[in-house]
Every structure is written in structure tokens, then in C-alpha cells.
Amino acid sequence: MVRFDPTIPAGGRGEILVQLNPDRLDGNFERFFTVVSNDPNNPEVKIRLYGHAPEFPKTTGSDHI
């Protein structure tokens, strides 16, 4: 899921929230995002997000604690 400020005034600041699904991340991960703007000097900015997600035990409906 990605949420962001749709309009940012010239010289202003904005926020981008990226939420990754931990069920799809095991161990080391790397994702890339491209931010597109109407700034003629920086029309695109590429963002690299990387890290390490701990491995969680997988369960099924028949597992009991």
C-alpha cells in the first residue's frame, strides 16, 4: 500500500507512506519505487528500500497453540 500527498507547493515538503506485507518478506529484501513530479530539474526520483524481515512461523487453520 502506498499513500502520498497528491499536491505539494513549490519549495514545499510532502510525505510518502509505503507499507509492505510482511507475509511476502522473508529475510533480506529490496524494493524500488519511482516518484514522478512536474519539477523540470527532477522529474523522477528513484527510491531504494531495503532491510531484513524476521521470519515468522507459518500457521494453518488446523494449528493449535
QUINOR-V781869 format. One record per backbone hydrogen bond with DSSP energy under -1.0 kcal/mol. NH is the residue of the N-H (numbers start at 1). CO is the residue of the C=O. If there is no record, write none. Layout:
BEGIN
nh,co
NH,CO
NH,CO
END
This chain:
BEGIN
nh,co
3,17
5,15
12,9
17,3
19,1
24,21
25,22
27,53
29,51
31,49
33,47
35,45
37,43
45,35
47,33
49,31
51,29
53,27
63,60
END
